[in-house]
């Protein structure tokens, strides 16, 4: 799995001219899935993302996680993150998982992120906003910082 994580002031997904979901301050996660991804990949990325300290503390240092900052999370599937560009100029997406594999993994990732984000009983419960797998989505965001981080579960980075 690959993820692009962006710290945002706000983010929304529009499908066919209608806002499907939106969040305020938090993280927008673009998620790419390959055929051999497993629960181990989900657990690694979800834990890292929820605990990633990219929000400023009182001293202006990125030292607070989305969980502690009470931020929101939006997860959007994006098969193009798995593009191979070694040959020619047209990206190849052969490594991207087919929908029958990717959709259950995407849904399990969203569920896992939600469980981790809501694991502190003292925090109010938060829903995870999402896009729609395979839809033509228009994603609008205000990147805060900008802060953009790439993660890959196979490389453990």
Buried (B, 14 or more C-beta within 10 A) or exposed (E): BBBBBBBBEBBBBBBEEEEBBBBEBBBBBBBBBBEEBEEEBBBBBBEBBBEBBBBBEEEEEBEBBBBBBBBBBBBBBBBEBBBEEEEEEEEEEEBBBEBEBBBEBBBBBBEBBBEBBBEEEEEEEBEBBBBEBEEEBBBEBEEBEEBEBEBBBEEEE
